[in-house]
Amino acid sequence: MTTPGDVPPRLLRAFVAVAEELHFTRAAARLYVAQQALSRDVRALERELGAELFVRSTRRVALSGDGERLLPYARRVLAAQDDLAAAFAPGTRPLTVDVGAPVSTGQCVLEAAREAAPGVEFVARYHSGLAGAAAEIHAGRLDVSFGRAAGLPHGVLSGLEHRLVRYERVAVLLPSGHRLAARAEVPLDALAGETLYAGAGNEDTTEWTSFAHALFDGRGIRAAPPFPKIDGEAEFARVLRKQGWSVLASEVFTGVDGMVLRPVVAPVPLAPVSLVWRRGLRHEGLRVLRRVAAQLGEAAGWRTRPHDGWLPREDTALLRGAC
């Protein structure tokens, strides 16, 4: 048997409309339904509750005692349902977007989205790392992020959707006195024997660490050993100087005093940056982000791969499957 808490909202709406109009024809017109369907819903509600809600005659309709008792409860239930629907309606709440860093592909897309849709509220987060952001998306604390989707575990990725935004060219951040710092470009083979920091030890950036391992494999390049997560630009710069590390980075990496950023070539490693969101998410802000990301990519050639571009096998397979 259905309890009062299980009553379909449609039946309550039918009841409230008739209770306020005290006329079945007017109530049906108000709800844009046929009068027969409205009468059927009211009778169904009476059966569910085991109570007669209206006193009917050929000349008038009036609320019964049970109907008068039900009316304030029905109104509160329907108001709560309307509030719930409004809270989760597409575009009516802010869209939380993790862009990784203030200078990033994600930030470029976010700024373009804000300009294209000033009426949509985008709330930026700067957590840096798709692995950490994906956990926040699954937990419902975040809506959208940017990063290397192929670096996420299959079980995590299966609950997300993604679209390629850009192939960022990989670069290396070197101390200004490094033997390779004077070069305009650094051939990948020239990094043999070097140790590069690639986020090992930071659980929020495991997708970047796995990219580095794929790139370094068989080339004589070592990844720096695991190190606790480093928070903040100042602390990052301090650790780099103290450890003497060079850093595997991308072309949009922010500068660090006393270090220089040099693109890696021969081949050109490419770090795919995708827009990533919770599967099934419906929000006007997401539609705006997807649109402007495609426009920026087309205008700037973000999705064009150079003839000597290099990708990990996992990325090639994932991106082929997403086409």
Wavefront OBJ file of the C-alpha trace (Angstrom):
o trace
v 0.000 0.000 0.000
v 1.216 3.504 -0.826
v 1.984 5.684 2.197
v 1.266 9.438 2.098
v 4.969 10.104 1.535
v 4.905 7.977 -1.631
v 2.050 9.839 -3.323
v 3.085 10.934 -6.849
v 3.387 14.744 -7.033
v 1.107 14.734 -10.108
v -1.820 13.611 -7.952
v -1.126 16.304 -5.382
v -1.014 18.965 -8.113
v -4.386 17.797 -9.387
v -5.831 17.994 -5.884
v -4.444 21.469 -5.157
v -5.691 22.852 -8.485
v -9.241 21.612 -7.834
v -9.100 22.739 -4.199
v -8.145 26.276 -5.262
v -10.485 26.536 -8.236
v -13.358 24.497 -6.740
v -14.189 23.685 -10.338
v -12.892 20.689 -12.302
v -13.078 22.349 -15.720
v -11.101 25.420 -14.653
v -8.588 23.284 -12.755
v -8.030 21.089 -15.832
v -7.453 24.162 -18.002
v -4.978 25.521 -15.441
v -2.951 22.288 -15.577
v -3.318 21.872 -19.357
v -4.847 18.409 -18.989
v -8.154 16.877 -19.997
v -10.911 17.088 -17.407
v -11.310 13.305 -17.447
v -7.593 12.855 -16.671
v -7.833 15.362 -13.827
v -10.854 13.608 -12.334
v -9.041 10.288 -12.631
v -6.021 11.668 -10.732
v -8.189 13.039 -7.932
v -9.982 9.711 -7.554
v -6.605 7.926 -7.532
v -5.389 10.212 -4.734
v -8.529 9.534 -2.725
v -7.972 5.806 -3.099
v -4.313 6.119 -2.059
v -5.190 8.086 1.071
v -8.421 6.244 1.853
v -10.282 9.523 2.202
v -12.892 11.524 0.317
v -11.332 14.899 -0.429
v -14.226 16.729 -2.088
v -17.972 16.993 -1.582
v -19.401 16.920 -5.116
v -22.841 17.849 -6.323
v -24.277 18.705 -9.708
v -23.989 22.428 -8.884
v -20.793 22.823 -6.850
v -17.545 21.314 -5.570
v -16.391 21.863 -1.992
v -13.513 20.573 0.123
v -14.348 17.870 2.616
v -12.903 17.905 6.107
v -10.098 15.575 4.999
v -9.516 17.780 1.953
v -9.102 20.862 4.133
v -6.657 18.949 6.329
v -4.627 17.764 3.348
v -4.378 21.093 1.512
v -1.603 22.821 3.550
v 0.512 19.642 3.520
v 0.096 19.213 -0.232
v 1.130 22.817 -0.848
v 4.293 22.385 1.239
v 5.227 19.155 -0.549
v 4.783 20.737 -3.973
v 6.733 23.862 -2.944
v 9.628 21.676 -1.769
v 9.563 19.746 -5.024
v 9.621 22.984 -7.022
v 12.566 24.230 -4.983
v 14.424 20.972 -5.603
v 13.764 21.134 -9.342
v 14.934 24.747 -9.469
v 18.117 23.947 -7.559
v 19.128 21.354 -10.145
v 17.692 22.924 -13.278
v 20.311 23.464 -16.011
v 22.068 26.800 -15.591
v 20.293 27.926 -12.420
v 23.193 27.214 -10.076
v 26.852 28.152 -10.398
v 29.039 25.750 -12.355
v 32.205 24.862 -10.444
v 35.197 24.574 -12.759
v 38.695 23.489 -11.791
v 41.161 25.051 -14.236
v 44.300 23.712 -12.557
v 46.351 26.917 -12.514
v 45.730 30.642 -13.073
v 47.785 30.398 -16.289
v 46.450 27.382 -18.156
v 44.371 26.192 -21.079
v 41.473 25.764 -18.672
v 41.729 29.386 -17.561
v 41.691 30.563 -21.190
v 38.517 28.578 -21.840
v 36.912 29.801 -18.632
v 37.613 33.456 -19.420
v 36.164 33.046 -22.911
v 33.076 31.346 -21.454
v 32.504 34.184 -18.990
v 32.727 36.699 -21.800
v 30.397 34.681 -24.048
v 27.780 34.093 -21.332
v 27.891 36.841 -18.690
v 24.585 35.648 -17.248
v 26.030 32.254 -16.273
v 27.968 31.996 -13.025
v 31.218 30.040 -13.263
v 33.064 29.469 -9.984
v 36.760 28.771 -10.561
v 38.852 26.335 -8.556
v 42.633 25.983 -8.741
v 43.473 22.494 -7.447
v 45.904 21.494 -10.224
v 45.633 17.837 -11.133
v 42.909 15.945 -12.956
v 43.187 12.870 -10.724
v 42.294 14.934 -7.672
v 39.629 16.879 -9.561
v 38.030 13.650 -10.846
v 37.540 12.472 -7.273
v 35.856 15.790 -6.457
v 33.609 15.461 -9.530
v 32.525 11.971 -8.503
v 31.802 13.254 -4.998
v 29.599 16.049 -6.387
v 31.828 18.851 -5.071
v 33.025 19.854 -8.538
v 31.410 19.894 -11.981
v 34.134 20.303 -14.577
v 37.905 20.075 -14.865
v 40.663 19.982 -17.474
v 43.497 17.534 -18.003
v 44.775 14.267 -19.414
v 41.751 11.972 -19.386
v 43.718 8.899 -20.516
v 45.702 9.039 -17.279
v 42.649 8.269 -15.133
v 41.827 4.709 -14.020
v 39.129 3.070 -16.146
v 36.721 2.849 -13.225
v 37.028 6.591 -12.650
v 36.849 7.556 -16.327
v 33.725 5.451 -16.907
v 31.703 7.894 -14.795
v 32.954 10.919 -16.714
v 32.635 12.429 -20.168
v 35.456 14.222 -21.950
v 36.263 16.182 -25.097
v 39.730 17.078 -26.344
v 40.459 20.803 -26.123
v 44.149 21.112 -26.891
v 47.422 19.357 -27.499
v 49.814 21.236 -25.233
v 53.434 20.920 -26.303
v 55.665 19.551 -23.597
v 58.506 21.686 -22.279
v 61.188 21.406 -19.651
v 61.799 23.926 -16.875
v 65.551 24.217 -16.312
v 67.737 26.126 -13.837
v 69.222 29.081 -15.696
v 72.711 27.624 -15.261
v 71.767 24.213 -16.662
v 73.826 22.841 -19.548
v 70.719 22.915 -21.805
v 69.326 26.280 -20.699
v 71.009 28.252 -23.494
v 69.200 26.247 -26.189
v 66.028 27.615 -27.760
v 64.678 24.054 -27.964
v 65.723 20.880 -26.174
v 65.863 17.625 -28.172
v 64.320 14.806 -26.191
v 67.474 12.712 -26.530
v 69.490 15.509 -24.894
v 67.616 14.857 -21.652
v 69.164 11.399 -21.280
v 70.802 11.166 -17.871
v 68.631 13.964 -16.440
v 66.260 13.659 -13.497
v 63.003 15.546 -13.965
v 60.286 16.279 -11.437
v 56.886 15.082 -12.717
v 54.670 15.185 -9.649
v 55.511 11.741 -8.243
v 54.092 11.488 -4.732
v 51.208 13.876 -5.446
v 48.014 11.812 -5.656
v 46.193 14.695 -7.356
v 48.472 14.603 -10.415
v 48.978 10.900 -11.079
v 47.809 11.358 -14.678
v 50.813 13.632 -15.294
v 53.261 11.299 -13.560
v 52.108 8.371 -15.712
v 52.537 10.541 -18.818
v 56.134 11.239 -17.759
v 56.884 7.556 -17.202
v 55.615 6.731 -20.692
v 57.751 9.513 -22.177
v 60.904 8.628 -20.218
v 60.694 4.875 -20.824
v 63.723 3.649 -22.775
v 65.229 7.119 -23.144
v 67.503 7.198 -20.108
v 65.510 9.959 -18.404
v 64.759 9.508 -14.717
v 61.722 10.725 -12.799
v 62.429 12.473 -9.515
v 61.498 10.268 -6.532
v 58.123 10.694 -4.817
v 57.801 13.919 -2.876
v 54.867 15.233 -0.811
v 52.354 17.458 -2.592
v 53.706 20.986 -2.958
v 51.163 23.777 -2.373
v 51.646 27.284 -3.738
v 54.004 28.841 -6.290
v 56.429 30.171 -3.686
v 56.785 26.769 -2.007
v 57.148 25.088 -5.407
v 59.989 27.432 -6.365
v 61.685 26.912 -2.989
v 61.580 23.119 -3.297
v 62.912 23.196 -6.857
v 65.847 25.375 -5.872
v 66.668 23.260 -2.823
v 66.350 19.924 -4.655
v 68.053 21.189 -7.813
v 65.370 19.601 -9.986
v 64.432 20.318 -13.548
v 60.710 19.930 -14.272
v 58.687 18.229 -16.981
v 56.119 20.885 -17.879
v 54.084 22.195 -20.790
v 54.215 25.267 -22.970
v 51.732 27.120 -20.718
v 53.641 26.499 -17.478
v 54.138 29.557 -15.263
v 57.651 30.900 -14.839
v 59.879 30.373 -11.830
v 62.581 32.877 -10.899
v 66.015 31.587 -11.825
v 64.648 29.010 -14.282
v 63.876 28.969 -18.000
v 61.176 27.115 -19.941
v 62.308 25.369 -23.125
v 60.128 23.371 -25.561
v 61.044 19.728 -26.126
v 61.476 18.585 -29.737
v 62.522 15.642 -31.889
v 59.904 14.293 -31.340
v 57.455 16.860 -29.971
v 55.722 15.289 -26.940
v 52.090 16.339 -26.741
v 50.084 16.509 -23.532
v 46.365 16.238 -24.392
v 44.135 18.550 -22.372
v 40.478 17.558 -22.334
v 37.393 19.134 -20.855
v 36.130 16.564 -18.325
v 32.756 16.527 -16.595
v 30.403 14.244 -14.675
v 28.467 11.899 -16.934
v 24.895 13.089 -17.349
v 25.602 16.669 -16.178
v 23.117 19.145 -17.661
v 24.025 22.807 -17.245
v 24.048 25.815 -19.545
v 27.569 26.611 -18.367
v 28.830 23.249 -19.614
v 27.328 23.904 -23.036
v 29.075 27.290 -23.106
v 32.420 25.774 -22.092
v 32.193 23.113 -24.788
v 31.286 25.672 -27.430
v 34.017 28.187 -26.632
v 36.617 25.441 -26.212
v 35.842 24.245 -29.742
v 35.981 27.807 -31.067
v 39.303 28.560 -29.384
v 40.733 25.276 -30.573
v 39.721 25.975 -34.149
v 41.020 29.552 -34.138
v 44.374 28.741 -32.495
v 44.981 25.322 -34.025
v 44.987 23.724 -30.583
v 43.953 20.305 -31.869
v 46.441 20.208 -34.755
v 49.165 17.606 -34.232
v 52.622 18.312 -35.667
v 54.017 15.677 -38.013
v 56.572 14.653 -35.373
v 54.141 14.756 -32.449
v 54.313 12.021 -29.810
v 51.522 10.684 -27.614
v 51.379 7.785 -25.150
v 49.571 4.751 -26.538
v 46.754 5.166 -24.005
v 46.037 8.682 -25.223
v 46.074 7.685 -28.879
v 43.592 4.878 -28.191
v 41.279 7.014 -26.033
v 41.219 9.962 -28.418
v 40.611 7.699 -31.395
v 37.674 6.158 -29.581
v 36.272 9.613 -28.736
v 36.243 10.737 -32.353
l 1 2 3 4 5 6 7 8 9 10 11 12 13 14 15 16 17 18 19 20 21 22 23 24 25 26 27 28 29 30 31 32 33 34 35 36 37 38 39 40 41 42 43 44 45 46 47 48 49 50 51 52 53 54 55 56 57 58 59 60 61 62 63 64 65 66 67 68 69 70 71 72 73 74 75 76 77 78 79 80 81 82 83 84 85 86 87 88 89 90 91 92 93 94 95 96 97 98 99 100 101 102 103 104 105 106 107 108 109 110 111 112 113 114 115 116 117 118 119 120 121 122 123 124 125 126 127 128 129 130 131 132 133 134 135 136 137 138 139 140 141 142 143 144 145 146 147 148 149 150 151 152 153 154 155 156 157 158 159 160 161 162 163 164 165 166 167 168 169 170 171 172 173 174 175 176 177 178 179 180 181 182 183 184 185 186 187 188 189 190 191 192 193 194 195 196 197 198 199 200 201 202 203 204 205 206 207 208 209 210 211 212 213 214 215 216 217 218 219 220 221 222 223 224 225 226 227 228 229 230 231 232 233 234 235 236 237 238 239 240 241 242 243 244 245 246 247 248 249 250 251 252 253 254 255 256 257 258 259 260 261 262 263 264 265 266 267 268 269 270 271 272 273 274 275 276 277 278 279 280 281 282 283 284 285 286 287 288 289 290 291 292 293 294 295 296 297 298 299 300 301 302 303 304 305 306 307 308 309 310 311 312 313 314 315 316 317 318 319 320 321 322 323
